Amino acid sequence: MDLALLKTFLSVAESGSFAAASERLFVTQSAVSLRIQRLEDQLGKPLFLRSKAGAELTPSGREFEGFALSLVRNWEKARQQVAVPEGFKRSLTIGAQISLWPRLGFRWVDALRAAEPLLGLRCEVGMPDQLTRAMSEGVMQIALTYTPTLRPGTVVDKVLEEEIVLAASWADPRLDDLAGRYVYVDWGPDFFQFHNQTLPGLSNPGLTLSMGALAARYLVDREFAAFLPARLVKRYMERGTLWVVPGAPVYTQTVWSVWRDDLDDDLADVAHATLAKVVDGAETDIEEIRDLI
């Protein structure tokens, strides 16, 4: 069976829309419709109920969804195993939102490589919906995210409580001295509400960065302040390029890990153990920053 047809079916099933699936797959909506029609012709059953509101799985579609997921996952598993680089025994693909790589994801990779020298690793960056789709299709085995989505074949675990703190690129910053020197970093709708409630005077700074932890790179070369992950601020404080703002409110955001439930048990054990060790270090960094606020 054509893998493209299966992935198109799964994309429509997940999004509930032919239009949304076409955007995800970078094809036209008519191409999506044609693929679904071909799949329905092959199966001899309608898979979706189409309406102006979108596309809903039929009973046959719901029954087929599990088989489609298994087929795509088995293909990806076989492809990855065949593609294991020479000199390595097996492979693992880890994904994370961009803000979760510095001082967390990268350290985890280091710990995994030390624990499993013959493990080939592939690391990817993605938005939550991209990570969810990659996990569902078996392209990725583990993901770190702020906004997990539980899908069949996956398990979600809490990793740590991230603390987003206010930091500035000049020494001895004060909360009442940020006018004209503040950048709003978009940490999502909940952060927006938190920000408006705790710092209403800084709600319209004129500059917004929707790039998470990457905003730190912008701050260090300019005289600005912004909310950044405490574990990341710790590194810049050690370099003498960022300082926390005493008395500023702290925003807490949970970090989650999503795991494929068909990951080999021994590899899952190593991955869990190494992640736990890295998280211990991150929590120590967070505690040290917390003491300065």
C-alpha positions, 0 to 999 in steps of 0.5 A: 500500500502506498505510504503517501496514502496512509500518511495523508489519511492519518493527517486528515484523521488527526486534523479533521480537515482536508484543508489542514492536511493539505497545509501539513503535507505541502500538497493541494487540497485536491491532491489530498482528496484524490489520495483519500479517494484512492485509499477508499477505492482500495479498501472498498469502504468510505473512510470519512464523512465529509461536511462543511465543518470538516471530515469525520472518521466513519466506523470503517475509518476508525477501524482502519486508523490503527492499522494505518498507524501500525503500517507507517510505524513499522515502515519507519522502524525498518527504514531507521534500522536499515539506515543505522550508520556503520559501526553502530548497532541501533538508532534513536531519534529525539525531537524537542522544541527549540527552547528545550535543547540548550542545557537540557536536550544537548546534555541528554544527548551527551549522556546518551552517547556516553552510556550507549557508544554504539547508539546512532542518534538523530536530533530534530527541532519541531513545534508541538504539532510537528513533534506529535505527528512525527511521534505518531508516524514512528519517525521519532521515538522521544520528544521534549515539549511544553504542550504534549498531545497523547496519541495512540502508541505514546506515553507522556511523562512530566520532566520538570517545572521550568522557571521563566525568569526576567533577565537583563544584559546589564549589571544590577538591573532593577524592575523599575528601570526597564522602560524602553529596554524590554523585549516581550518573548512569547511563551504562549497564551498562559504566559500572556495572561501572567504577564498582563497580570504581574507586569501591566506596565510592560505589556506593550514594549514594541518588540516581540520575539516568538523564538523562545530561548533564542531570544537570549542571543539577541539580548546579550548583544544589546541592552535589553531585558526579557523572560528566559528559562532559568537554566539558560540564564545560568549559563549566561550569568556564568559568562557575565552577560546576563543578570536576573532582575531581583523581585521580578515575578517568575513564570512556571511552565511544565516540560514533558517527555513523550515516548513511543511505547514500542521503544525497546525496553533496554533502550528506554531504560537507558534513555529514562536514566540519562534524562533523569540525571540531566534533569537533576542538573537542570533543577540545580541550575534553576534553584541557584537562579531562584535564590537570586530573585 
